[in-house]
Amino acid sequence: MNYWLMKTEPSTFGVDDLAKKPKKTAMWDGVRNYQARNMLRDDFTVGDRAFFHHSSCDVPGIYGTMEVVRAGHPDPTSFDRKHRHYDADSDPSSPSWYQVEVRLLRKFEQPVTLETLRKHSSNHLKNLIVLRRGNRLSVMPVTSGEWKFIHRLAHENVPD
């Protein structure tokens, strides 16, 4: 099993939006960075776990956890001319963009704020990618140690 951190702006799609979806499940679409796309396409597997991270908001941080329920597959929004994620250069026979399907496992009682994560950047979270300067990826790997430590910060049991 792999662990991930997936960032989104809550004004676009937040943890509460995912909680309202049927079966608390939705496609994680619209990723338009090649490095993140490669991870979605090549590295995500069914059963992987991910942190749901809000960015570009008043209180950025981790708001819950998700499970990957469908591995990487072509992102149909890139072919839909009416969709805001449309990409005229993406070809269905050789897709440029991929997505995964996720299901909300748990919304944290209180978010683990970016400020709280930074307090541990010199020890337990020294390699957490989201804390690196200039990081702009919306999808990034998390180690099992980071996964467990962040759950302790959230005062949550680590899900199986």
C-alpha positions as CSV (number, residue, x, y, z in Angstrom):
1,M,0.0,0.0,0.0
2,N,1.2,3.5,-0.9
3,Y,0.5,6.7,1.0
4,W,-0.2,10.1,-0.6
5,L,-1.0,13.7,0.1
6,M,-3.5,15.2,-2.3
7,K,-3.9,19.0,-2.3
8,T,-7.0,20.9,-3.5
9,E,-8.4,24.3,-2.9
10,P,-11.6,24.0,-0.8
11,S,-13.3,26.7,-2.9
12,T,-13.0,24.3,-5.8
13,F,-13.5,20.9,-4.1
14,G,-13.1,20.5,-0.4
15,V,-13.4,17.6,2.1
16,D,-17.0,18.6,2.7
17,D,-17.8,18.3,-1.0
18,L,-16.4,14.8,-1.0
19,A,-18.4,13.9,2.1
20,K,-21.6,14.9,0.3
21,K,-21.0,12.7,-2.8
22,P,-22.8,9.4,-3.2
23,K,-20.8,6.8,-1.3
24,K,-18.4,9.7,-0.4
25,T,-16.7,8.9,-3.6
26,A,-15.5,11.1,-6.5
27,M,-13.0,11.3,-9.3
28,W,-9.8,13.3,-8.5
29,D,-9.6,15.1,-11.8
30,G,-8.1,18.2,-13.2
31,V,-4.5,17.5,-12.4
32,R,-2.4,19.3,-15.0
33,N,1.2,18.7,-13.9
34,Y,3.2,16.0,-15.7
35,Q,5.0,14.8,-12.6
36,A,1.7,14.5,-10.6
37,R,0.1,12.9,-13.7
38,N,2.8,10.3,-13.8
39,M,2.2,9.3,-10.2
40,L,-1.6,9.1,-10.8
41,R,-1.1,7.0,-13.9
42,D,1.8,4.8,-12.8
43,D,1.9,4.6,-9.0
44,F,-1.6,4.8,-7.5
45,T,-3.2,1.5,-6.8
46,V,-6.6,0.5,-5.4
47,G,-6.4,0.5,-1.6
48,D,-3.8,3.2,-1.3
49,R,-4.5,5.9,1.3
50,A,-4.2,9.6,1.0
51,F,-4.4,12.7,3.1
52,F,-7.0,15.3,1.9
53,H,-5.1,18.6,2.1
54,H,-6.7,22.0,1.7
55,S,-4.4,24.7,0.2
56,S,-4.8,28.4,-0.8
57,C,-7.3,29.0,2.0
58,D,-7.4,30.7,5.4
59,V,-6.3,27.5,7.3
60,P,-4.3,25.2,5.0
61,G,-3.7,21.7,6.2
62,I,-4.8,18.1,6.3
63,Y,-8.6,17.7,6.8
64,G,-9.1,14.0,6.5
65,T,-8.1,10.7,4.8
66,M,-9.2,9.0,1.6
67,E,-8.8,5.6,0.0
68,V,-8.1,5.0,-3.7
69,V,-11.0,2.9,-5.1
70,R,-10.0,3.1,-8.8
71,A,-6.5,3.3,-10.0
72,G,-5.2,5.8,-12.6
73,H,-7.2,6.1,-15.8
74,P,-7.6,8.8,-18.5
75,D,-9.2,12.0,-17.2
76,P,-12.4,12.5,-19.3
77,T,-12.6,16.2,-18.4
78,S,-9.6,16.8,-20.6
79,F,-11.6,15.8,-23.7
80,D,-14.8,17.7,-22.8
81,R,-14.8,21.0,-24.6
82,K,-17.4,22.4,-22.1
83,H,-15.3,21.5,-19.0
84,R,-12.9,23.9,-17.3
85,H,-10.2,21.2,-17.4
86,Y,-10.5,20.7,-21.2
87,D,-7.2,20.4,-23.0
88,A,-7.4,20.7,-26.8
89,D,-4.1,18.8,-27.1
90,S,-5.2,15.8,-25.2
91,D,-6.1,12.9,-27.5
92,P,-8.4,10.0,-26.3
93,S,-6.2,7.5,-28.2
94,S,-3.1,8.7,-26.3
95,P,-4.4,10.6,-23.2
96,S,-2.3,13.3,-21.7
97,W,-4.1,13.5,-18.3
98,Y,-5.1,10.9,-15.7
99,Q,-7.3,10.7,-12.6
100,V,-8.0,8.3,-9.8
101,E,-11.3,7.7,-7.9
102,V,-11.2,8.3,-4.1
103,R,-13.5,7.6,-1.2
104,L,-13.5,9.6,2.0
105,L,-12.5,7.5,4.9
106,R,-12.6,10.1,7.6
107,K,-12.9,13.8,8.1
108,F,-10.7,14.9,11.0
109,E,-12.4,16.6,14.0
110,Q,-9.8,19.3,13.7
111,P,-7.4,19.8,10.7
112,V,-3.7,19.2,11.1
113,T,-2.7,22.7,10.0
114,L,0.3,23.5,7.8
115,E,1.6,25.5,10.8
116,T,1.4,22.4,13.0
117,L,3.1,20.3,10.3
118,R,5.9,22.9,10.1
119,K,6.6,22.6,13.9
120,H,7.8,19.0,13.1
121,S,9.8,19.8,10.0
122,S,13.1,19.4,11.7
123,N,12.4,15.9,13.1
124,H,9.4,13.6,12.3
125,L,8.4,15.4,9.1
126,K,11.8,16.6,7.9
127,N,11.2,15.0,4.5
128,L,7.5,15.7,4.0
129,I,7.3,17.1,0.5
130,V,4.5,19.6,1.2
131,L,6.8,21.4,3.6
132,R,9.5,22.0,1.0
133,R,9.9,25.6,-0.3
134,G,8.5,26.1,-3.8
135,N,6.5,22.8,-3.8
136,R,3.6,23.2,-6.2
137,L,2.6,19.5,-6.7
138,S,-1.0,18.6,-6.0
139,V,-0.1,15.0,-5.5
140,M,2.9,13.7,-3.5
141,P,4.0,10.6,-1.8
142,V,4.0,10.3,2.0
143,T,6.0,7.7,3.9
144,S,4.4,5.2,6.3
145,G,6.2,6.9,9.2
146,E,4.8,10.3,8.1
147,W,1.3,8.8,7.7
148,K,1.4,7.4,11.2
149,F,2.8,10.6,12.8
150,I,0.3,12.9,11.1
151,H,-2.5,10.6,12.4
152,R,-1.1,11.1,15.9
153,L,-1.1,14.9,15.4
154,A,-4.8,14.6,14.3
155,H,-5.5,12.5,17.5
156,E,-6.8,9.8,15.1
157,N,-6.2,6.1,15.1
158,V,-4.3,5.0,12.0
159,P,-6.8,3.2,9.7
160,D,-5.9,-0.3,8.5
